[in-house]
Amino acid sequence: MEGGRRGRACVVVLGDIGRSPRMQYHALSLANQASLEVDIVAYGGNFSG
């Protein structure tokens, strides 16, 4: 990357991130293995109804 800047990725979860361990793993993999800055967009908890 130019100027030492890291790339970015955004992981979008259409549900509760706490119930999405696979998506958490994907986000960590992008950060650690691909050296990307990762933003996660998700619901914080369950919605009833």
N, C-alpha and C positions, 0 to 999 in steps of 0.2 A: 504494500500500500504506500502511497505517496506520503511523505512527511511522517512516517511511523504511525499513521492512523490505522486503527483496526476496522474491519468491516462490521456491519450490523445485520442482525436477523431479528425477525419478530415471529414469535410462536403464538398463534391464536387458538384458544381452546373454547369451544362452544359448550361450556359446562363448568362444573366445579373443579378447579385445578387440584384440589386436595384428593379428588377421586380419579385423578388422571396421572398415575405414576409413569405411564409410558411417555406422555407429553413432557413431564418433568425431566425424564431421562433424555429425551430428544434435545431439550433446551440445554441441559448440562453438556451433552456431547458436542453441540454446536459451539458452546463456549470453550470447552477444553480441547477438543480435537481439531476444530476448524479455526480456533483463536478469534471467534467473533464475539462482539458485544451483543447480548441477547435481551430483548424485551419480551415479557410474557403478558398477553392480554387474555383475561379469563374472569369468570365469576369467582367471588371469594367464598361462596357457600351455596347451599341448596335453596331453591325457591319453591315454595309449595303453592301450586295452583295458578 
